[in-house]
Amino acid sequence: MMKTDDKDGKWVYDRFYGMNTQIETALGFQTEAMEAGEPYAWVNDVRKWFGFVEDTFSRFRPESELCRLNRSAGKPMFISYTMQEVLLMVSEYRRLTEGMFEPFILRALEDWGYNTSYDQMNKECITPSRLTTALQKKNEALELNTGMRAARLANGARIDLGGIVKGWSVDRLTGHLVSQKIKSGMLNAGGDLRVWGGSPLNPWEIEIADPRDTHSTIASVKLHNCAAATSSMLGRRWMTEQGTAHHLIDPRSMAPAVSDIVQCTVVGGTAVECDIFAKVLCMLGLEKGIEWLISCADRCNQALMVTENKEVHYVGTINMWERRWSGVSGVIIHDTSSIA
């Protein structure tokens, strides 16, 4: 990624590993703030925030709030404001995506071998245990009592919030930094990113990696005060006796998703929504994905999808295509300009 020079201030950059991914930050400050040493305190606060999020939502840390909630299944448990905020969003996106975004996939992830952090997995050949079925999922439920700030999972149910927390944490921190008058910046947590500040004439230029060669790019997109997220079925993969598996579980089958899309990048207003939409599009496939995205055009209406046979498809208005996107060879454009 690249940011054009800003003559009115200076930038502080940081990169670290957290939440099982690479996190990158770039914060822009006025010269006076730089001289006072303020940016370095903010960089430390950014690291603390992502550490707090991991402590709260990691399924790999037995004492995280998420793990305690999963162990309490069948009984109500008082939860933090942070957990309640995320669980309310979970309910909303389950409804919006008609169940394609689904937190009740933890058993399926573990059954397919993803039962420890990805960097610690044995990826040579895993023997899946009993395989969770879509029929089992129907008996799982999440009840929220916002007045009591309590949650109850159905007996035996467990959830994974990895599909929403990264984007949410980026959005939440962006809102805080903007409220503290940090004039411009970029937060990127493993491809879920937000940018703010600057002007349309001075945007961020984000490079999108080739899903088959992460050292190459297939496109770049100019972003101004918005978000983007990329999801891929070629990233976190491992071998099992059932064949190659990956981390995108299709709730219709409770197995690694199979579709003709191998990577999807979505541009929109929030990182959490872009991330969820990118995952759903990967699972739905090209034809159904385009139809669904158009039906949600009032929320996230730009997507760049790479298919299994290496076609690149853009869904969005031709105006946004010409203004924002570049470096794409042989793209197939699905223009939504005529859609009200």
N, C-alpha and C positions, 0 to 999 in steps of 0.2 A: 504494500500500500504506500501511497505517497501523498503528502500535503504540500501545496505550493507555499512559498515563503510568505510570512506574515510580518510586515515591517513594523506593526504597532505593538508587538509583543514577542515573547520567546516561548519555546516549547520544552517540556520535560517528558522524556520517554521512559517506559519501563516494560519489561517482559519477564514473566515468571510462570511457574507451573502451579496450577491449582485446579480443583474440581476435575481432576483427571484430564486436563487439557492445557494448552498454552494460552495464557492471557496476556494481551498487549494493551497498553494504555499510552495515550499521547494527550497531554493537557497543556493548553495555551494560557499564558499569564501575561499581565502587564509587566513592564520592566521593573516597576517599583516592587511588585510582589516577588519577582525573581531575586532582587537584591536583598529582600528581607528573609529569604529562605523559605517562604511559605509553600512553594510547590513540592518540596521534598517531604513535608509533613503530609500533604495530600496524597502523594504516592504511597506513603506508608499506610494511610487510612484506606486506600483502595485495596491494598493487600489484606488488611484486616477484614474488610467487608467480605471479600471472597472466601477468606478463611472461616468467617462466621457462617456464611451460606453453606459451605461444605460441612461444617460441624452440625448444622441443623438438618440438612436434607440428604446427606450421603447414605446410601444403602450399604456401604462397605464399612461404616463405623458403628459398631454395636450400640454405642451410647448416644448416637444422634437422635434427634426428636423423631425423625422418620422411622428409625428402627424401633423405637419405643412404641410408636403408634402401631406399627405392624404387629408387635408382640402383644398389644392390648386388644387385638381383633376379637369382636364379640362383646366388648365392654366399652362404655364411653370413657374418653380420656380428655382432660383439660389440655388445651393446646395454646401455643403462643400466638400473638397477633400475627407474627410472620407466617406461621404455618396456616393460620386461618385465611390469610390473604391469598396464599397460593392455592389452597384447596377450593376456595370460591372461584378462582380462575379456572381450575380444573373442571369444575362442574359446568361452567359456561362454555368451555371449548369442547367438552364432550357433546354438549347439545349442538353447538354450531357445526361441528364436523360429523354429526349423526353417528357418533361412536368410533370414528376412525382415529381420533386422538383418545387414547385409553390408558389410564394409569394402572389398571389391573392386569399388567403383563409381567409382573415380577416373577411369578412361578414359571412362566414360559421362558423368560430370559435365563433363569437358573437351569431349567430343564435342558435347554440347548447349550449349556456350558458356560454362560456368562455369569458366573457366580463369584467372581473376584474382579478387582479393577483390571481394566484391559491390559495395562502395561505389565501385569503379573500373571496373565493367563498363559497356559500351555496351549499354543495355537496349532500344534501339529496334527492331532487327531483326537477329538473328544468323543466319548461315548455318551450320547444323550440319555438322561434318565427318563422316567415316565414322561410322556409328552402331554402337556396341558392342552386341552381342547377348548374350542369356542363354546361348547355346551357348558363346560365347567364355569366359564366366565359369567354366564347369565345369573348365577346365584350370588354374585359379588355386588356389594353396594357400599356406598359411603353416605353417612348421615351427618349433617352439620347442624349444630345448635349455636347460632351466632350470638344469641343473648347470653348463653352460659359460656361461650367460647370453648365448645367441646366438640369432639368428633368421635364417631363410632364406625368402625369397619365391621362388615358382616363376619360372622364366626368363620375363621379359617382363611379370610381374605387378606391379601397383602398388596401394597401398591409401590410403584416406582415412579418418582417424580423427575427423573433425569430428562424427560422429554419436554419439560417446561421451565425448570429452575434456572438453567443457564441464561435463557433469554430474559426471564423475569429479573434476574439479578442484575443484568446489564441495564435494563430499563429503570429499575429502582435506583441504582447508583447514578445513572445519568440525571434523573430528576433531582437528586440531592445535589450533585455538583452544579447543575444549572441554578438551583435555588441559592447556592452559595456564591453566585456570580463568577464562577469560572467560565470565562467568556467563550471558550471553544475547546473542542476535544474529540477524542475517539476512544471508545471502549470496545474491545474485541475479545470475546471468550470462546475460543474454538470455532470461530466462524459466525457466531451470533454477535452482531455489532450495532452500535449506534454512533452517529456523528452529530455534532451540533456546532453552531457558531459559523463565522465566515459569511459568505454570500453566494448566491448562485453563480457569480463570476469567479469565485474562488473555492470550488468544491473539493471534497476528498475524491481521489481516484482509487477505487478498490479493484484489485486484480482477482479474478476468479480462476482457481486452479483447474487444470485438466484432471478429471477424475481418474484417469489411467496413468498419469504422470504428474505428480504433485510439484515437480520442478518446472513445469510448463504451465502456461495460462491459456484459457480458451476465450477470455473476454475481459474487459474492464468496464466498470460502471462508475459514473460520477454521482456522488451523493451529497445532499445538502439538507441538514436538519431532518434526517430520517434514519431508517434502520434497514438492515439486510441480514439474511441468514442463508446458509447453504447446508443441505443435507445430502448425504451420499450413501449408496449401498455398497460402495467399493472400498470404504475406509476401514471400519472396524469389522474385520472378517476373520474367520477361523475355520478349521476343518473339523468335521464330525463324521461319524460312520454313516450319517444320513446325507452327507454331501457338505458343500460349503454353507456356512451360516453367517449371519451378520446381525447387527444390533437393532435393526428396524423390524419390530414384531408387528405383523398384521393381525389386528384383533379379530378379524373374521375367521382366521385359521389358527391363531395363536402359534404361528410359525414365522420364520424370517420371510419378509415380504418378497413376492416375485412379481415383477412388472417390467415393462420395457423402458422405464426411466431409471438411470443409474445415478443421476445427480440432478438436483434442483436448487436454484438460487431464487429467493423471493425478496423483493424490495417493498417496503411499506412503512407504516408509521411507528411500529414498535418491534423490538427484537423478538419478544415472546411470540407475537402473532406470525411474524415472518418464519420463525423456526418451526412452529406447529404447521403452518401451511406448507412449508417445504417438505416436511415429513409426510404429510397426507398426500401431497402430489406424487411423491415417490411411490407410495403404496397403491394409489389409484391407477397409475399408468397414464399414458399420454392422452388417449381419447377421453376417458372419464375424468381425468385430472383437468383438462382444458374446460370441459363442460362445468365442472364444479367451481373452478376458479372464476369463470365468467359470472356464475351465479353469486359470487361473493365479491364482485368488482368494486363495491362500495367500501371494502375493507383493505384487501391486498390485491392490486390489479396488475402487478408486473412480475413475471417469472421467466427465468431462463432454464430450460430443461435439456439435459443431454440424454439421448436414448442409447440403448444397448448397441444399436448398429451405427453409433457415432453421429447421428443427426443432432442438430442443435435447433430447438424450437423456442421462440419468444412469444409470450402472451402478454398483451398490453396495448396501449395506444401507440400509433405510429409516431406521434409527437414526442412521447417519452423515449421511444427507441432512438430517434434521431438526436435528441438532446443529451441523453445519458450514456448510451451504450456504444462501445467501439471494440475493434480487434476481433470480431466474430466472423468466421469464414463460413459461407454457405448457409446462413441462418434461414429458417422457415418462420415467417412472421404470421401470427394469428392476431390481426388487428381488431381491437375492441372499441375503436373510436366511435362507431355507430351505436354502441350500447348506451342507453340512457343511464 
